[in-house]
Amino acid sequence: MNEVSIKVEIAGGLYPLKIKTEDEENVRKVVDLINTKIAEFEKTYAIKDKKDCLAMVMLQLVSQFYMKAEESEKELSHFKILLIDVEMMLQEHLSNIKNIEE
């Protein structure tokens, strides 16, 4: 597990981070997304306080993440049910084959 030290700028503040090398690209994309969202809030709502912008960005992004996580959980649950059905069909098929061989 290789780590890299990087500095990222969020809302005008510079933050040093130590992250896994393989995570660097994603971290930089997230930083860009956060800064883009901050700029959008500042422009759209004429918010001057960075703290307020950060709070609104956090609320928006975490809400989106939460909704996606719920959707993913529902899909995963659906796939689990499908796999159980497939497993039952395979067991039934195997049982039928054994009965034919006897």
Summary of the structure (lengths in Angstrom):
residues: 102
radius of gyration: 24.3
end to end distance: 54.9
largest distance: 80.7
contacts: 221
relative contact order: 0.08
helix: 75%
strand: 16%
